[in-house]
């Protein structure tokens, strides 16, 4: 009789995201050639491009109004599918609108391997930005997590041709558009890494496993990785991370990432990511509802930060960047930390635990202290931190808080360019007394209201005067459905935003 233990993780599975292999060809062309489907951008009013083959009255009778995001598949005698893609009012599409139009085309051609996209105009956007947003829209929308599936539901994308007026007569614009395609590819690769890590089952990707993934990615993409195990965390006095880890059968990890550019850096940016590999709530157990299923994504902040580092060298980042991934799961057990426990942090501040499900701020506070000790010029942390963020701003927008308006403004601008929406909420100091404790310096839970603000106020205790911004991605970490460039499941939110921030970062 075979008494070998059942293996939960399949043979050959690796948590390292699949970032090599046959990538689709993306290029601008003077004319389409050998395609399975062609998308044509059609405005909601005015002339219909001749390549559609129908007048506006026929399109409207078929239910196509040309609004952004709308599509209509049209049969063609040549055998090539034609897809009308809504472009809105003539001249109204901005960079984000073109990104979403490219995504809409890809979603309408899931079974096709070679597609083309004919743009009606390129006014109001420079060629390099055009290339970037088209690459992002196409590749992000085609993403699906199929690592553990035996069969794929969609055809592999082999080639996308873009036909854009004006580029064929301006060689410098064509070169710029091609550079944009390359930039878009790199940013999508990073986002795909974040999505893959968040979508991986929690038993397949532990804190130690994320350390192994980080080491592998560091070798490929030119950044250094230091792992700190449980004993090293004890030596560093990281009581917040160790407290949360107390109920787990898995060791914790702090993973420090470092990127340095050639020459003198323009600044030193610190990034901190929450890495709760699975969050049961601990002793303060979460209700048994669908939220449990999503808690494998509670390491979305750490995934986004790690993903950022895979892009810095390839995009020529001139700032130094240091990242801290604070990783453990949060489980109930006989050894788990309890309500009423007091944890001592790296900073020396003591924390009374009033709720073990308010664990993200506990693991991150030690990293914030270490980032300050590293003398970074500014810190941005990103975390799936509070349900209040989801309730207040929904799944499309993440709140951002900060102690430095200049840094917050940079985050807002980067979010706008990436179409990763962030909205500033006030770091209202009047709520700080809600975190007071009778037995420790601070407690880890405020009152019943303004939960995102009180969580941010807790983190603010550990950054001192260092410029700092906090992005709460509890609502934006996942999508319930395919929506523009967001594919169902983990969104990878924050990766492209933070890449944009790092590329343009300078001290002061």
Secondary structure per residue as TSV (DSSP state, phi and psi in degrees):
chain	resnum	aa	ss	phi	psi
A	1	X	-	360.0	138.2
A	2	X	-	-86.9	118.5
A	3	X	-	-108.4	18.5
A	4	X	-	-65.1	140.8
A	5	X	-	-66.1	148.2
A	6	X	-	-67.0	136.1
A	7	X	-	-98.6	115.2
A	8	X	S	-69.9	-37.7
A	9	X	S	-93.9	124.8
A	10	X	-	-61.9	150.6
A	11	X	T	-58.4	136.3
A	12	X	T	85.5	-6.4
A	13	X	-	-68.9	136.6
A	14	X	-	-131.1	138.7
A	15	X	S	-78.1	-11.6
A	16	X	S	-66.5	122.1
A	17	X	-	-58.2	148.0
A	18	X	-	-78.2	103.2
A	19	X	-	-121.1	8.8
A	20	X	-	-123.2	170.1
A	21	X	S	117.2	-156.8
A	22	X	-	-82.3	99.9
A	23	X	-	-87.2	145.3
A	24	X	-	-66.4	147.4
A	25	X	E	-77.3	132.2
A	26	X	E	-123.4	124.9
A	27	X	E	-158.8	155.1
A	28	X	E	-86.6	141.5
A	29	X	-	-131.8	162.7
A	30	X	S	-88.5	-18.8
A	31	X	S	-165.3	148.7
A	32	X	-	-74.4	152.4
A	33	X	-	-149.4	124.8
A	34	X	S	52.3	63.7
A	35	X	-	-115.4	153.4
A	36	X	S	-85.8	-30.0
A	37	X	E	-151.9	146.6
A	38	X	E	-128.0	126.3
A	39	X	E	-97.3	139.9
A	40	X	E	-125.6	124.7
A	41	X	E	-74.4	119.3
A	42	X	E	-118.9	119.4
A	43	X	-	-68.4	164.0
A	44	X	S	-79.2	-9.8
A	45	X	S	-151.3	163.0
A	46	X	S	89.4	-163.5
A	47	X	-	-68.1	144.9
A	48	X	-	-96.0	130.9
A	49	X	-	-53.4	138.9
A	50	X	G	-60.1	-30.1
A	51	X	G	-66.2	-15.9
A	52	X	G	-70.6	-37.0
A	53	X	-	85.0	5.6
A	54	X	S	-135.7	152.4
A	55	X	-	-81.1	165.4
A	56	X	H	-61.0	-36.7
A	57	X	H	-60.0	-39.6
A	58	X	H	-67.8	-39.4
A	59	X	H	-63.8	-44.3
A	60	X	H	-65.8	-36.2
A	61	X	H	-67.6	-23.4
A	62	X	T	-89.1	1.6
A	63	X	T	94.3	9.4
A	64	X	-	-97.4	121.0
A	65	X	-	-109.4	-2.8
A	66	X	-	79.3	7.1
A	67	X	-	-69.0	149.8
A	68	X	T	-54.8	133.6
A	69	X	T	93.2	-14.8
A	70	X	-	-81.7	150.0
A	71	X	E	-141.8	154.7
A	72	X	E	-144.0	122.5
A	73	X	E	-85.3	134.4
A	74	X	E	-125.2	131.6
A	75	X	-	-69.3	149.9
A	76	X	-	-139.2	136.7
A	77	X	T	-61.9	-25.2
A	78	X	T	-75.2	-12.5
A	79	X	S	93.1	-8.6
A	80	X	-	-90.1	123.0
A	81	X	E	-67.7	135.7
A	82	X	E	-110.4	131.2
A	83	X	E	-120.9	118.3
A	84	X	E	-78.0	129.2
A	85	X	E	-117.8	123.2
A	86	X	E	-62.2	131.0
A	87	X	-	-114.8	2.8
A	88	X	-	69.7	-164.7
A	89	X	S	-64.0	143.4
A	90	X	T	-53.1	130.9
A	91	X	T	79.1	3.8
A	92	X	-	-90.2	-16.4
A	93	X	-	-74.1	124.1
A	94	X	-	-94.0	-169.9
A	95	X	H	-60.1	-43.8
A	96	X	H	-63.6	-39.1
A	97	X	H	-62.8	-37.9
A	98	X	H	-70.6	-36.3
A	99	X	H	-59.8	-45.1
A	100	X	H	-71.0	-32.3
A	101	X	H	-64.9	-42.4
A	102	X	H	-62.7	-39.8
A	103	X	H	-64.4	-40.9
A	104	X	H	-61.8	-40.2
A	105	X	H	-61.9	-45.3
A	106	X	H	-63.0	-39.1
A	107	X	H	-67.8	-27.0
A	108	X	H	-84.5	-5.2
A	109	X	T	-130.6	42.0
A	110	X	T	-60.5	-27.9
A	111	X	T	-94.6	9.7
A	112	X	-	-115.4	139.8
A	113	X	S	-94.6	-30.1
A	114	X	E	-126.4	116.3
A	115	X	E	-130.9	159.5
A	116	X	E	-127.3	157.3
A	117	X	E	-135.7	114.1
A	118	X	E	-96.3	118.5
A	119	X	E	-93.0	139.4
A	120	X	S	-78.5	-28.6
A	121	X	-	-160.1	163.5
A	122	X	-	-127.8	27.3
A	123	X	T	-71.8	146.0
A	124	X	T	80.4	9.9
A	125	X	S	-148.0	136.2
A	126	X	-	-78.4	160.3
A	127	X	H	-62.9	-39.3
A	128	X	H	-66.9	-42.6
A	129	X	H	-64.2	-37.3
A	130	X	H	-59.1	-48.2
A	131	X	H	-59.2	-42.0
A	132	X	H	-64.2	-48.7
A	133	X	H	-69.8	-32.0
A	134	X	H	-66.7	-42.8
A	135	X	H	-62.2	-42.6
A	136	X	H	-64.5	-45.4
A	137	X	H	-61.6	-45.1
A	138	X	H	-65.2	-50.9
A	139	X	H	-77.7	-36.7
A	140	X	H	-67.8	-37.4
A	141	X	H	-72.4	-25.5
A	142	X	T	-83.8	-6.5
A	143	X	-	-66.1	140.6
A	144	X	-	-152.2	148.2
A	145	X	-	-90.7	105.2
A	146	X	-	-125.3	17.9
A	147	X	T	-55.7	-36.9
A	148	X	T	-104.5	11.4
A	149	X	-	-96.8	146.7
A	150	X	S	-82.4	-24.1
A	151	X	S	-137.8	144.3
A	152	X	-	-87.9	144.3
A	153	X	S	-90.4	-9.1
A	154	X	S	-131.1	155.6
A	155	X	-	-71.1	146.4
A	156	X	-	-68.3	133.4
A	157	X	-	-78.6	121.0
A	158	X	-	-101.8	-36.1
A	159	X	E	-156.9	141.2
A	160	X	E	-131.8	123.9
A	161	X	E	-107.0	136.1
A	162	X	E	-114.7	128.5
A	163	X	E	-113.1	110.4
A	164	X	E	-125.2	126.1
A	165	X	T	-62.9	138.0
A	166	X	T	97.3	-31.4
A	167	X	G	-69.6	-29.8
A	168	X	G	-71.5	-19.7
A	169	X	G	-102.0	1.2
A	170	X	-	-131.7	92.7
A	171	X	H	-55.7	-36.5
A	172	X	H	-67.0	-34.0
A	173	X	H	-70.8	-37.9
A	174	X	H	-61.5	-42.3
A	175	X	H	-64.3	-40.7
A	176	X	H	-65.4	-40.7
A	177	X	H	-63.2	-37.8
A	178	X	H	-66.4	-38.5
A	179	X	H	-61.7	-39.8
A	180	X	H	-62.3	-39.6
A	181	X	H	-59.0	-41.6
A	182	X	H	-64.7	-45.2
A	183	X	H	-60.2	-44.4
A	184	X	H	-60.1	-41.1
A	185	X	H	-58.4	-46.2
A	186	X	H	-63.8	-42.4
A	187	X	H	-68.7	-36.1
A	188	X	H	-68.2	-39.9
A	189	X	H	-56.6	-43.9
A	190	X	H	-63.0	-45.0
A	191	X	H	-63.3	-38.3
A	192	X	H	-63.1	-39.7
A	193	X	H	-60.2	-47.0
A	194	X	H	-61.8	-42.5
A	195	X	H	-63.7	-45.8
A	196	X	H	-59.7	-42.6
A	197	X	H	-65.4	-42.0
A	198	X	H	-70.3	-33.7
A	199	X	H	-78.7	-17.4
A	200	X	S	-63.9	140.1
A	201	X	-	-60.3	146.8
A	202	X	T	-63.9	-28.9
A	203	X	T	-73.8	-19.3
A	204	X	T	-90.6	-18.7
A	205	X	S	-136.3	97.1
A	206	X	-	-93.5	178.7
A	207	X	H	-60.3	-45.0
A	208	X	H	-64.3	-37.0
A	209	X	H	-63.3	-37.8
A	210	X	H	-66.2	-31.5
A	211	X	H	-62.6	-42.6
A	212	X	H	-64.4	-41.4
A	213	X	H	-60.9	-43.8
A	214	X	H	-60.8	-41.8
A	215	X	H	-61.7	-44.0
A	216	X	H	-64.8	-44.1
A	217	X	H	-67.9	-35.2
A	218	X	H	-61.0	-40.1
A	219	X	H	-64.5	-37.8
A	220	X	H	-75.1	-35.5
A	221	X	H	-118.9	14.7
A	222	X	T	77.9	38.2
A	223	X	-	-134.2	156.8
A	224	X	E	-95.7	150.3
A	225	X	E	-130.8	128.8
A	226	X	E	-119.3	131.1
A	227	X	E	-107.7	138.4
A	228	X	E	-118.8	117.4
A	229	X	-	-86.5	-172.8
A	230	X	H	-59.7	-45.8
A	231	X	H	-65.9	-38.9
A	232	X	H	-66.1	-35.2
A	233	X	H	-67.2	-35.0
A	234	X	H	-62.9	-45.1
A	235	X	H	-62.7	-32.3
A	236	X	T	-83.1	-4.7
A	237	X	T	62.2	40.1
A	238	X	-	-85.9	69.8
A	239	X	H	-66.7	-25.4
A	240	X	H	-66.7	-52.5
A	241	X	H	-64.0	-41.2
A	242	X	H	-66.4	-36.6
A	243	X	H	-62.5	-46.8
A	244	X	H	-64.3	-35.6
A	245	X	H	-74.3	-12.8
A	246	X	T	-57.4	-29.4
A	247	X	T	-90.8	2.4
A	248	X	-	-97.2	149.2
A	249	X	S	-83.2	-9.0
A	250	X	S	-103.2	141.7
A	251	X	-	-68.6	148.9
A	252	X	-	-80.6	167.7
A	253	X	E	-144.4	136.6
A	254	X	E	-105.9	126.3
A	255	X	E	-114.5	117.6
A	256	X	E	-103.4	125.3
A	257	X	E	-111.2	139.4
A	258	X	E	-137.1	127.7
A	259	X	E	-123.3	132.3
A	260	X	-	-129.5	130.1
A	261	X	-	-78.8	165.9
A	262	X	S	-71.4	138.6
A	263	X	S	82.3	-173.5
A	264	X	S	-75.2	129.0
A	265	X	-	-70.5	148.6
A	266	X	S	-77.8	-13.6
A	267	X	-	178.6	176.2
A	268	X	E	-130.2	109.5
A	269	X	E	-101.6	132.9
A	270	X	E	-104.7	133.9
A	271	X	E	-122.3	134.7
A	272	X	E	-125.4	128.6
A	273	X	E	-122.6	131.9
A	274	X	E	-73.2	127.1
A	275	X	E	-124.5	56.1
A	276	X	E	-79.7	104.8
A	277	X	E	-66.0	-30.5
A	278	X	E	-156.1	133.7
A	279	X	E	-118.4	102.2
A	280	X	-	-82.5	-13.4
A	281	X	-	98.2	-11.5
A	282	X	T	70.3	-145.4
A	283	X	T	-61.0	-34.2
A	284	X	S	-81.9	65.7
A	285	X	-	-58.5	136.1
A	286	X	-	-65.6	153.4
A	287	X	-	-59.7	150.7
A	288	X	S	-81.9	82.4
A	289	X	S	-137.8	-179.3
A	290	X	T	-57.1	-18.3
A	291	X	H	-59.6	-31.3
A	292	X	H	-57.6	-41.1
A	293	X	H	-62.5	-30.7
A	294	X	H	-81.8	-10.0
A	295	X	G	-74.8	-3.9
A	296	X	G	-69.0	-17.1
A	297	X	G	-94.1	9.1
A	298	X	T	-72.9	0.8
A	299	X	T	-103.8	21.6
A	300	X	H	-61.0	-33.1
A	301	X	H	-66.6	-45.5
A	302	X	H	-63.7	-39.4
A	303	X	H	-62.3	-41.6
A	304	X	H	-64.8	-43.3
A	305	X	H	-64.3	-45.7
A	306	X	H	-59.8	-41.7
A	307	X	H	-61.3	-38.2
A	308	X	H	-54.4	-43.2
A	309	X	H	-66.9	-21.8
A	310	X	H	-74.0	-11.3
A	311	X	H	-106.6	-17.7
A	312	X	H	-63.6	-47.9
A	313	X	T	-65.4	-46.0
A	314	X	T	-67.3	-25.7
A	315	X	T	-100.0	7.2
A	316	X	T	69.9	40.0
A	317	X	-	-60.8	131.4
A	318	X	-	-100.6	-3.1
A	319	X	S	-99.6	153.2
A	320	X	E	-80.2	141.0
A	321	X	E	-133.5	130.5
A	322	X	E	-120.9	130.1
A	323	X	E	-119.9	147.1
A	324	X	E	-125.8	120.8
A	325	X	E	-106.5	119.2
A	326	X	E	-105.7	104.9
A	327	X	E	-121.6	128.5
A	328	X	E	-169.2	166.4
A	329	X	E	-97.6	167.4
A	330	X	E	-122.8	101.8
A	331	X	-	-126.2	151.3
A	332	X	-	-87.1	135.9
A	333	X	S	-165.3	-180.0
A	334	X	T	-65.3	-20.2
A	335	X	T	-103.7	3.2
A	336	X	S	-67.1	152.1
A	337	X	-	-68.9	152.4
A	338	X	-	-123.4	160.2
A	339	X	T	-63.0	131.0
A	340	X	T	100.3	-15.4
A	341	X	-	-63.7	154.5
A	342	X	E	-121.6	124.6
A	343	X	E	-104.7	141.8
A	344	X	E	-106.9	124.1
A	345	X	-	-94.7	171.2
A	346	X	T	-55.3	-36.6
A	347	X	T	-72.2	-16.1
A	348	X	S	99.1	-18.3
A	349	X	-	-66.9	140.6
A	350	X	E	-101.0	146.1
A	351	X	E	-126.4	125.2
A	352	X	E	-85.0	128.9
A	353	X	-	-86.3	112.1
A	354	X	S	-103.5	-12.6
A	355	X	-	-159.1	121.9
A	356	X	T	-76.0	-8.4
A	357	X	T	-88.4	-1.6
A	358	X	-	-98.8	56.4
A	359	X	-	-92.7	-24.3
A	360	X	H	-59.8	-43.2
A	361	X	H	-65.7	-26.9
A	362	X	H	-71.9	-40.0
A	363	X	H	-75.3	-27.4
A	364	X	H	-83.3	-25.4
A	365	X	H	-62.6	-36.6
A	366	X	H	-66.1	-37.4
A	367	X	H	-66.9	-38.4
A	368	X	H	-60.9	-41.7
A	369	X	H	-62.4	-44.6
A	370	X	H	-64.9	-36.6
A	371	X	H	-64.9	-40.5
A	372	X	H	-62.4	-42.0
A	373	X	H	-62.6	-29.2
A	374	X	T	-77.2	-1.7
A	375	X	T	59.3	42.6
A	376	X	-	-68.8	156.7
A	377	X	S	-80.0	-24.4
A	378	X	E	-162.7	154.9
A	379	X	E	-126.3	134.3
A	380	X	E	-123.5	123.0
A	381	X	E	-107.9	152.7
A	382	X	E	-139.0	131.6
A	383	X	E	-158.9	144.3
A	384	X	-	-80.3	80.0
A	385	X	-	-96.9	-44.8
A	386	X	-	-137.6	139.4
A	387	X	H	-62.5	-24.1
A	388	X	H	-63.3	-30.1
A	389	X	H	-65.1	-41.4
A	390	X	H	-65.7	-44.7
A	391	X	H	-66.8	-33.6
A	392	X	H	-85.3	-39.7
A	393	X	H	-121.5	-1.4
A	394	X	T	74.7	-159.3
A	395	X	T	-95.2	-2.4
A	396	X	T	-105.7	-16.7
A	397	X	E	-132.2	134.2
A	398	X	E	-106.5	135.6
A	399	X	E	-73.5	146.7
A	400	X	E	-126.9	137.2
A	401	X	E	-123.3	163.8
A	402	X	E	-176.0	164.1
A	403	X	S	-103.2	2.9
A	404	X	-	-140.3	112.3
A	405	X	H	-65.1	-32.4
A	406	X	H	-60.6	-44.0
A	407	X	H	-69.6	-40.9
A	408	X	H	-60.2	-41.4
A	409	X	H	-62.4	-37.6
A	410	X	H	-63.6	-41.4
A	411	X	H	-62.9	-44.1
A	412	X	H	-61.5	-42.6
A	413	X	H	-66.1	-41.3
A	414	X	H	-65.5	-39.6
A	415	X	H	-62.8	-38.1
A	416	X	H	-65.4	-42.1
A	417	X	H	-68.2	-32.4
A	418	X	H	-87.5	-6.4
A	419	X	T	56.3	36.4
A	420	X	-	-112.5	95.4
A	421	X	E	-69.2	129.8
A	422	X	E	-129.4	148.9
A	423	X	E	-135.4	127.9
A	424	X	E	-74.9	129.8
A	425	X	-	-112.7	154.2
A	426	X	-	-75.5	137.4
A	427	X	-	-85.8	74.0
A	428	X	-	-74.2	106.2
A	429	X	G	-66.4	-20.1
A	430	X	G	-64.1	-19.8
A	431	X	G	-86.5	-6.6
A	432	X	G	-57.0	-37.6
A	433	X	G	-58.7	-19.4
A	434	X	G	-63.0	-20.3
A	435	X	G	-93.9	2.8
A	436	X	-	-65.2	149.1
A	437	X	-	-127.5	147.0
A	438	X	S	-79.2	-19.4
A	439	X	S	-122.4	-6.5
A	440	X	S	-142.2	178.7
A	441	X	S	-68.9	-31.6
A	442	X	E	-159.5	155.1
A	443	X	E	-108.3	164.2
A	444	X	S	-95.2	12.6
A	445	X	-	-147.5	136.9
A	446	X	-	-97.0	-149.9
A	447	X	-	-84.9	-168.4
A	448	X	S	-77.2	-11.0
A	449	X	S	-117.6	161.1
A	450	X	-	52.6	46.3
A	451	X	H	-62.3	-35.4
A	452	X	H	-67.6	-35.6
A	453	X	H	-70.6	-44.6
A	454	X	H	-67.0	-32.8
A	455	X	H	-65.0	-41.2
A	456	X	H	-65.7	-38.6
A	457	X	H	-63.3	-36.2
A	458	X	H	-60.4	-49.9
A	459	X	H	-62.7	-35.1
A	460	X	H	-60.9	-23.8
A	461	X	T	-63.3	-19.0
A	462	X	T	-108.6	4.1
A	463	X	T	-108.8	-10.2
A	464	X	T	59.9	-130.9
A	465	X	T	-94.5	-0.6
A	466	X	S	-65.7	130.7
A	467	X	E	-54.6	133.5
A	468	X	E	-149.2	142.6
A	469	X	E	-135.2	146.5
A	470	X	E	-126.8	125.1
A	471	X	E	-111.9	121.8
A	472	X	E	-101.2	108.3
A	473	X	-	-104.3	24.5
A	474	X	T	-59.0	-33.3
A	475	X	T	-86.2	-33.1
A	476	X	T	-94.6	-0.5
A	477	X	S	-67.6	-23.9
A	478	X	E	-147.1	158.7
A	479	X	E	-121.7	139.1
A	480	X	S	-76.5	-13.1
A	481	X	S	-154.4	166.9
A	482	X	-	-67.9	125.5
A	483	X	B	-145.9	105.2
A	484	X	T	52.4	-125.2
A	485	X	T	-80.6	-9.0
A	486	X	B	-83.5	120.0
A	487	X	-	-92.2	150.9
A	488	X	S	-54.9	134.6
A	489	X	E	106.1	-149.6
A	490	X	E	-65.4	137.2
A	491	X	-	-94.7	-20.8
A	492	X	-	71.4	21.0
A	493	X	T	-56.0	133.8
A	494	X	T	105.5	-25.6
A	495	X	H	-64.1	-52.3
A	496	X	H	-69.9	-35.5
A	497	X	H	-57.9	-50.6
A	498	X	H	-71.4	-30.5
A	499	X	H	-62.0	-48.1
A	500	X	H	-58.5	-42.6
A	501	X	H	-62.6	-46.6
A	502	X	H	-64.9	-39.5
A	503	X	H	-63.8	-33.0
A	504	X	T	-102.8	13.3
A	505	X	-	-82.2	138.6
A	506	X	-	-145.8	156.1
A	507	X	-	-67.2	145.6
A	508	X	-	88.3	360.0
